[in-house]
Amino acid sequence: MSLEELLIRQRDFSSGEIDPDAVRRDDVEALKYALRYARNMVIRHTGGMSNRPGRRVMFPDDGVIGEFKPFNNVSYTLVFRSGSVRVRDESDTIIATLTAPWGANDLDSLVWESFDNEVFVCWNGRTQVITVTEGTGIWSIAPYSFSTGIGGEVRVPFYRFFNTSGITMKPSAVSGSNITVTFSASVLNPAHVGSIFRYAGRQLRITAVTNSKVGRATVIERLPETYEFNVVSGVGFSVGQTIETETTNIQFEIVAITGDIITAVAINKLTAPIVGEDMVGPNASSEIQSLSVTTPGATVQWDEQFISDYRGWPLSVSKDRQRLIFTNFRQYKNAVAWSAAGDNRDFLIGAKPDDSMLEFISAECQVYHVVGGYDEFALTDKGVFYIPISVGTPLQPGSVEFRPIFSAEIANIRPIEVTEGVIFVDKTRTGVYAISATGQTARPYIANEVNRLHRHLFDGVKSIAVSSGTSVFPSRQIYAVNDDGTVVVGQFNPDRDYIGWLKWEGFGLVRSVTASYGRVVFLTRYSLDEVMTGIVEEIDYDLLLDCATTFDGANVTDFLTLKDGSPLTLNGGGKISLNAVVTDLYKGQEVSVYAGGFYHGEITVPDSGAITGFSQYPAVTIGVRFDWIFRPLFVNFEGGQPVGQAERRRKIENMLITVRDTQEFQCGNRTFGSYRGGDDTAEPVPKRDDTYKYRETGRSYDPDVAFTSTYPCKFKLIELTTRLTV
């Protein structure tokens, strides 16, 4: 009795490449749409598959790239380099080079955020701000500075650090540009110079540090006075208590008591105290019989600048709801600081709805990043928290709440906001997760792993980006850059609740990726003429090569010269010149050539950089070749499990390969799509819409056949029908 045949008709490849350990999981629906193996392929928005696009050279440079669009219809490319930032316009021309404080080892950890016409850059030092002036186009970079209020106060966040608890502060005067500040225990460090402290709520700036207890300062806001009150009775009052005058409502901290004389520092001076009003404390009250101003007292009512050269600057920055957000502080790891709404230089904490905020997650965690969305999400080393934001609970002082939604270790890789939520990477740097809304009130968000069946493709993810759909490729994609320079590309699938992943690799090693404003840009390192060269390149679906440049084939150069560099001439004095493509980028490098729709193979560019022989073509594309390959996974089928198929060796009895806009490719040991009888070989191989038939010899428990490229050309698979028999 013959066994029933198994028919597999696959039109959707959106699951991507499946982990080899999962190829037998035909109980999982995702395997119906999966591949056994694939390199340099891309999943189409329709479910089909094609060879990945090439990459066009924008310009040589090395570092980390970003894009900046401060004004309508004007965008710039920023290259963060060791010690500098290069700014290029839309024609890739360098329009500014700015000196920056970071080094080569800092580049991969830079985090930046654009806000109006500025880019805020966080690193292991003071935050830097890159600014372009509208109209003039003048670029500058400067250390971040806080704004100054109408009264001269500097709008910095203040905080009393735990290790200074119980220490008192005593100024020598309430005003002046060179007063002495004395602490009762060690507080000051030479790095405190320039930092702002508050004495009873009023600001002074440290100008010099004598030792850990003594420094010099300039008073910014006149400091509150210290009073000596002669009261009817000092019984019931104690040093350190907060007391208040009954009529003028001034609060004081008691700093000394001698009998019925109470010495106190005003800590919310609204007006001046008066004789005859009562002094009210927690345990006593007494009438003021007389009072006088005395030298400033030593009080514990002081705090210092939370963000400073001594305490540290944030390592991450983002924005949401017109607020600049700083996170990843070394001085207080679970802190998040929001600027005042509409003012990215104002971080002075207040109580009004638009004031700045400094909040702390109650969990023991390091806050890496905060990402906006319908709500806000705080990603930490121990998990993810969301910050509810609504009409009833707006983002304002007193309404910030951190609710846990995911508990596991997370990598310090900047997450990305997408329509569905937030994408982030776990501590292993192999797991990619997505936060998505549930529609439930009790649990509005959930974090799910989106590459569970694809982890083998990921190896030390160091950056991620998401592209927008374009007219050329209408689907959004996720790009994850691995430590080894490969890229894993995820395809959003609107028909299913998962993301399909495929790996891209080639001669170049990708260092970083940015996907903004509808284009995807890589910074890739290539070994050109045995020199490691950084190349900024953009994905281009019209190209079939990486590191590709298109030249005018008739570009003329006088490249025949004498030893001294003078041109070699004919007897009549004319120069000996040839029609050639001239390039300095590829000198000494083996490159591939595409011209007139033909692939002309690989050549080695001479040291002169001149490539001859293509003057008949109006355009010549030179670049680095990459090959594609994929192997189908024959586990998905329709109509139920054929009896006995899993117990016998099987063979590929027949395979129908339906393609569109496809030139030449190879399946198994056969080549398809090449020239046919009657084709004009003076023209490129036609792009065909066709169905090809293939039959594989031999049997296997797990049949396997490879599709590969023969040369760089177009390939698009829309259906694969396979009949397996025993």
Secondary structure, 3 states (H helix, E strand, C coil): CCCCCEEEEECCCCCEECCHHHCCCCCCHHHHHEEEEEECEEECCCCCEEECCEEEEEEECCCEEEEEEEECCEEEEEEEECCEEEEECCCCCEEEEEECCCCHHHHHHCEEEEECCEEEEECCCCCEEEEECCCCCCEEEEECCCCECCCCCECCCEECCHHHCCCCEEECCCCCCCEEEEECCCCCCHHHCCCEEEECCEEEEEEEECCCCEEEEEECCCCCCEEEEEECCCCCCCCCCEEEECCCCCEEEEEEEECCEEEEEECCCCCCCCCCCEEECCCCEEEEEEEEEECCCCECCEEEECCECCCECCCEEEEECCEEEEECCCCCCCEEEECECCECCCCCECCCCCCEEEEECCCCCCEEEEECCCCEEEEECCEEEEECCCCCCCCCCCCCCCEEEEECCECCCCCEEECCEEEEEECCCCCEEEEEECCCCCCCEEEEECCCCCHHHCCCCCEEEECCCCCCCCCCEEEEECCCCCEEEEEECCCCCCEEEEEECCCCEEEEEEEECCEEEEEEEEEECCEEEEEEEEEECCCCCEEEEEEECCCEECCCECCCCCECECCCCCECCEEEEECCCCCCCEEEEEECCEEEEEEECCCCCEEECCCCCCEEEEEECCCCEEEECCCCCCCCCCCCHHHCCEEEEEEEEEEEEECCEEECCEEECCCCCCCCCCCCCCCEEEEEEECCCCCECCCCCCEECCCCCCCEEEEEEEEEEC
